[in-house]
Amino acid sequence: MPGALAAGRAARTEEEGFIRYFEIRQGAKEPVLFLNLRCIDPSIVTSRIFREAYASVLMSGTLTPPEMYREILGCPDDAVTAVYSSPFPQKNRLNLVVPYTTTKFTERNPAQYRNISRMCADIANAVPGNVALFFPSYFVRDEVERFFSGECRKTVIAERPDLTKKEKLDMLEKFKSHSSKGAVLLGVVSGNFGEGIDLKGDFLKAVVVVGLPLLQPDIVSKAAIQYYDMKFRRGWDYGYVFPSFNKTIQSAGRCIRSETDRGVIVFLDERYTLPQYARCFPRDWELKVSANPVEEIKAFFRQ
């Protein structure tokens, strides 16, 4: 049995904004049944804090869109939202959308994985330095890796989901040590390196976000979609699309960490060109749909 397996049915408790559900997890010797009580509406706690505080300031590079966070956190009606452009020069980054593959569930097959692998290898081989590839799940990463290792000319380093803090730091140091010749880190958007790492300078020259991290809605996300649909009529956006897309933005943000960094960010999936997902990108990002990413990447680094 897998390490965690959701089971049972979700049900709202007497208090709105919570769900109750059963979950079966594999214990040391046998499966263990858990009864979970999960809050899906943070405003139950945060709205009171905002009411009682004289002033509150919330800042992040991934509070996108700010209107959503104002609503789901229960900020006062007169709360001001503002979006500021990045202080990092646009000329130092190349943002490409490559719409010739997809990780969509209905189109996952060996031919698709081979196509993704070939595109990722071509991009990685064109970058003069370290590259990080972030996948929507370990399953997709592993399927692509079967083809990728034989096509990429650089050292390939694959993260594991169960890394200790020391193992994570050691893997980062190993990755950084290859910066002159270049290595490729195979990670996952919600894994160990999709956020919270700082690779300034020449330690990371490109990030490729492979696919959209839109996992199949589980029992909790389905309840959140239903709840936010009832409360704001934005259930699909607030409970699924925006939280998932923010993982894309966080992973992409690993590349440019200072005003002097130069790098390439590639979004590899045809769905990034669709309006319902393209609207989720930060407003000041200059995105280019590319038919020939390898040549554009080479030209960028020749500048």
Phi, psi and omega in degrees: 000141179299166182300326179215132182222114181289143179209169178084195182234148177275147177211138178288138175282186180296334180262127179298147177096004177235152170232155179236130181205157178267151177216138177255123177240147179282118176275189181296326183239329185207164178298146180238134180265128178244142170254117184256139170242116189237130175275128177246005179231095183296340182296342176303325178261313191286331183298322179293320179299315180295324180293323186270344180278146176292318178206150178223140177232122178246125182226139174191154176283352183235025173276066186236127353279147184297331180298325179296314182292326176300320182283311186287339177270354178072037177293155179302157182299332182268012178297138182261132174248144180214143177238127182246145179291153178294140177284351181281134183301134179298329183294344182273358181225144176241116180255115183241139169252122181247106191263041185247007175219174175201152173252018178305138187305317185287349183241016178278121180197167182304323180295320178295316179297321178294321179296316177298316180300314181298317180294316179296319180295318179299318179293312181299320180291337181275345183269127179277073181152198183286145180227140174244129175252126179245124184254162181288340181200163176293328179299310180296318179303313183293323179294320179288322183300330180302328179264326190296316186302330180274350183252338182270136182271000182255164174297132182252127179238120183250126177285161175242153182288343187252029182293137170282170180300318180294317179297323178296314179295319179297320180294321177297317179296320177297317179298315181295328182293344180264009189298332181289315179266334177101136174224168179236123176265123178260106183235189181228141185304325180256019182267212187285333189239002180291341175206163174081008175244150185232102182245080183281167175068229185268008183284340177212116184256345181202147173234135174242118175266110185270113178078179175256132181282053179265086179288157178300130182304128176267188186296328180283313181294326176297320178293321179295319178300313180296318182294312181288337174291319178291321186275319185237354188060032179227037187301312183295320179290306187285329184265350187217297189294305184296314177300322179292317183292330178298332175294324175299313181296318180297317179294317179299327182290353178291342189279306184259109186244357179207171183291343181256353179291144173235137181190174182241138175237124182242130175253109191256088175182138181296336183289342178294345178271350181282140184305322184293342177252325179300329180293345184277347179289149173306144188296331185268004178281128178266099184263141178233125174283123189244133174267345182219070185297326183299312180294322179292323178293316178298318180295321180299314183282347174281343183293000000 
